Amino acid sequence: MAILVKTTSHQDDKNRWGTQWQCFADAVSLYGKPFQLDVCAEPETAKCERYFVLLDWFSRNRLSNYGLHGHETFWFNPSNKIVGFDGLTCDWKNDWYCNPPFDLKREFITKAYIESRAGKSGMMLMPYEPLTSWWLDLVGDKATAVYTPDGRYNFYKPDGATKKSGVNFGSVFVLFTPHKVKITQRIPFKRGCGAALKAMGEAA
């Protein structure tokens, strides 16, 4: 019998949850070098200095080519830069990072695989659902490795600062590389493996 887990999260907000910095530090540690491009982000949630935003971000924030209108509390990190719109249509760079919207998991996984076959490696953060059709079709035997943590990661709300609580699903990091694999490796790890990297970043 299937057990359905109810959630009170607004779906649009859930699609926009941001990666927490501890989680991102673990991703960098497992990947082995810094990520150069966040392919699905917003100014508040971007984890790389260069990032793509989805097109609906503009309509939601009523932006124009000349700036902001009616959003006095809107926040930009001046060291970050939007370098593209809609990661599903842009060409990705090597060493990309992706925390895709829940409703666009399939599309971004497909795009990640295409980009990896073109020689561009990267890593995704996604729900761990290995028995679902989308996972079996798009991740199994296509991804190079799946890194499974020793517990659940929480997320930021879309403001990029407020921590979510009570996340009711587990997440994993999925590595895509140009190398053709016969079997996707599953590699367990302990959360917090990137703590030293996070501390170095905060001290810089």
KEDOZA-57528 format. One line per field, with one value per residue (C-alpha): residue number from 1; residue in one letter; chain; z, x, y negated. Coordinates in pm, whole numbers, plus 50000, padded with zeros to 5 digits. Last residue first. Layout:
<rs>
num	c(NUM  ...) $
residu	c(a  ...) $
chaine	c(A  ...) $
z	c(Z  ...) $
x	c(X  ...) $
y	c(Y  ...) $
</rs>
This chain:
<rs>
num	c(204  203  202  201  200  199  198  197  196  195  194  193  192  191  190  189  188  187  186  185  184  183  182  181  180  179  178  177  176  175  174  173  172  171  170  169  168  167  166  165  164  163  162  161  160  159  158  157  156  155  154  153  152  151  150  149  148  147  146  145  144  143  142  141  140  139  138  137  136  135  134  133  132  131  130  129  128  127  126  125  124  123  122  121  120  119  118  117  116  115  114  113  112  111  110  109  108  107  106  105  104  103  102  101  100  99  98  97  96  95  94  93  92  91  90  89  88  87  86  85  84  83  82  81  80  79  78  77  76  75  74  73  72  71  70  69  68  67  66  65  64  63  62  61  60  59  58  57  56  55  54  53  52  51  50  49  48  47  46  45  44  43  42  41  40  39  38  37  36  35  34  33  32  31  30  29  28  27  26  25  24  23  22  21  20  19  18  17  16  15  14  13  12  11  10  9  8  7  6  5  4  3  2  1) $
residu	c(a  a  e  g  m  a  k  l  a  a  g  c  g  r  k  f  p  i  r  q  t  i  k  v  k  h  p  t  f  l  v  f  v  s  g  f  n  v  g  s  k  k  t  a  g  d  p  k  y  f  n  y  r  g  d  p  t  y  v  a  t  a  k  d  g  v  l  d  l  w  w  s  t  l  p  e  y  p  m  l  m  m  g  s  k  g  a  r  s  e  i  y  a  k  t  i  f  e  r  k  l  d  f  p  p  n  c  y  w  d  n  k  w  d  c  t  l  g  d  f  g  v  i  k  n  s  p  n  f  w  f  t  e  h  g  h  l  g  y  n  s  l  r  n  r  s  f  w  d  l  l  v  f  y  r  e  c  k  a  t  e  p  e  a  c  v  d  l  q  f  p  k  g  y  l  s  v  a  d  a  f  c  q  w  q  t  g  w  r  n  k  d  d  q  h  s  t  t  k  v  l  i  a  m) $
chaine	c(A  A  A  A  A  A  A  A  A  A  A  A  A  A  A  A  A  A  A  A  A  A  A  A  A  A  A  A  A  A  A  A  A  A  A  A  A  A  A  A  A  A  A  A  A  A  A  A  A  A  A  A  A  A  A  A  A  A  A  A  A  A  A  A  A  A  A  A  A  A  A  A  A  A  A  A  A  A  A  A  A  A  A  A  A  A  A  A  A  A  A  A  A  A  A  A  A  A  A  A  A  A  A  A  A  A  A  A  A  A  A  A  A  A  A  A  A  A  A  A  A  A  A  A  A  A  A  A  A  A  A  A  A  A  A  A  A  A  A  A  A  A  A  A  A  A  A  A  A  A  A  A  A  A  A  A  A  A  A  A  A  A  A  A  A  A  A  A  A  A  A  A  A  A  A  A  A  A  A  A  A  A  A  A  A  A  A  A  A  A  A  A  A  A  A  A  A  A  A  A  A  A  A  A) $
z	c(50299  50645  50534  50238  50452  50698  50415  50277  50621  50664  50328  50476  50687  50586  50592  50268  50080  49717  49469  49137  48817  48619  48258  48246  47959  48074  47984  48350  48549  48928  49127  49479  49698  49875  50133  50176  50443  50499  50851  50864  50599  50676  50604  50418  50042  50019  49827  50147  50228  50230  50469  50398  50510  50660  50611  50261  49931  49648  49313  49048  48675  48580  48283  48413  48636  48626  48349  48299  48641  48818  48614  48660  49038  49234  49298  49455  49616  49570  49376  49404  49070  48983  48688  48392  48048  47763  47522  47678  48006  47848  47720  48059  48241  47995  48059  48434  48394  48203  48431  48748  48618  48865  49161  49051  48983  49221  48959  48970  48665  48636  48257  48102  48007  47677  47734  47656  47973  48183  48120  48106  48102  48263  48577  48783  49144  49333  49376  49567  49482  49726  49677  49975  49772  49522  49349  49018  48965  48698  48355  48138  48320  48624  48754  49020  48923  48555  48567  48767  48514  48269  48484  48608  48505  48724  48756  49101  49216  49483  49364  49613  49653  49294  49162  49053  48792  48604  48886  48704  48800  49063  49280  49283  49412  49333  49678  49855  49634  49706  50080  50067  49888  50168  50430  50224  50209  49860  49772  49753  49441  49329  49687  49688  49379  49535  49856  50132  50348  50263  50288  50272  50078  50184  49904  50000) $
x	c(53827  53730  53382  53528  53789  53520  53307  53605  53677  53311  53297  53262  52976  52733  52893  52936  52790  52893  52652  52821  52618  52674  52784  52943  53039  53273  53167  53080  52755  52760  52439  52432  52161  51849  51619  51256  51031  51203  51090  51250  51338  51611  51555  51853  51820  51494  51351  51343  51671  51703  51750  51970  51867  52084  52401  52451  52423  52659  52532  52797  52865  52506  52363  52335  52040  51977  51727  51509  51540  51512  51212  51039  51068  51257  51570  51387  51662  51551  51803  52128  52309  52679  52892  53099  53096  53230  52936  52810  52797  52584  52333  52319  52264  51988  51804  51843  51717  51404  51321  51355  51147  50859  51094  51297  51661  51958  52235  52611  52837  53204  53230  53010  52645  52488  52160  51815  51733  51935  51676  51838  52213  52515  52357  52650  52756  52993  52720  52497  52151  51866  51505  51373  51272  51083  50845  51023  51372  51627  51649  51618  51295  51214  50868  50994  50769  50788  51167  51196  50966  51257  51464  51797  52149  52456  52807  52949  52835  52586  52291  52000  51924  52004  51799  51932  51939  52267  52503  52836  53203  53190  53499  53712  53695  53333  53287  53428  53232  52909  52981  53033  52697  52521  52681  52582  52215  52080  51782  51413  51252  51029  50913  50808  50595  50444  50339  50461  50197  50313  50134  50332  50146  50186  50136  50000) $
y	c(46537  46663  46775  46962  47137  47246  47387  47580  47727  47825  48006  48354  48218  48489  48831  49024  49319  49385  49544  49615  49596  49916  49943  49599  49371  49097  48742  48674  48647  48672  48701  48559  48703  48581  48740  48646  48494  48159  48063  47722  47468  47218  46850  46700  46754  46560  46857  47066  47234  47611  47902  48200  48546  48815  49022  48884  49077  48978  49107  49170  49154  49078  49264  49621  49522  49149  49077  49384  49547  49211  49095  49430  49417  49682  49475  49178  48971  48610  48401  48210  48215  48229  48128  48238  48080  48292  48290  48614  48424  48152  48405  48579  48251  48153  48479  48428  48070  48172  48462  48257  47966  47972  48007  47707  47803  47773  47767  47715  47678  47770  47729  47463  47502  47404  47224  47369  47562  47319  47049  46706  46657  46492  46346  46220  46256  46025  45763  46007  45878  45823  45717  45522  45216  45429  45189  45166  45302  45224  45066  45376  45450  45657  45733  45975  46265  46177  46178  46501  46669  46677  46909  46773  46877  46832  46695  46618  46960  47068  46862  46854  46483  46385  46679  47016  47292  47342  47248  47210  47246  47520  47547  47865  48221  48302  48456  48151  47912  48101  48101  47725  47694  47882  47661  47355  47449  47515  47297  47384  47241  47527  47566  47200  47253  47564  47387  47613  47781  48131  48462  48783  49050  49409  49660  50000) $
</rs>
